[in-house]
Amino acid sequence: MTEKPHLLAIVLCERVTFDMLARRYALFGVSPAIGFNRFPAVLPPFFGYAAVSDIRAPSEATMRILDGEGNVIFAPPVNVSLNDTDPLAEGEIVVPFMNVRVDKSGDYFVQLVIDGEPIGDRRLRVRHVVNP
C-alpha cells in the first residue's frame, strides 16, 4: 500500500447517474472546457467524479476549484466518507458544483482532497469566446 491515496481519474461532466443493480456510475456530457462571451461568469451546474485507490478507511474526501494561481475559489460543502477497509479497494467520489463564479478566462483546476491533503487535480479551461 502506498503512503497516500492514488488518484486514478478526475472527470468533469454535466450529469451522473448510479445504476443500483450494476453498482456503477454513468457519466454524461464529459467536457474539459467551457466558453463565455463576457466575465465575470457563472459556470453551469456540473459534477466532478474521481476514482482513487489505496485509501485508508475511514477517510473524508471532497473536491474544490482553484484558479490559475492556486487560490481556492469554490469549495462545496460536500464531504464523502470512504469506509472500505480493503486497502486495494477503489473509491469513487461524486461532487456537484453549482453557482461557481469565475472572474476571467484561463485555466482553473478541480482538486481532489482526502483527509485535508490534496491528492491531484484536473484542468478546467474557461475560455473567452466571441459570438459570430
Secondary structure, DSSP 8 states (H G I E B T S, - for coil): --SS-EEEEEEEESEEEEETTTTEEEEES--SEEEESSSSEE---EEEEEEEES--SSEEEEEEEE-TTS-EEE--S--EEE----TT-EEEEEEEE-S-EESSSEEEEEEEEETTEEEEEEEEEEEE----
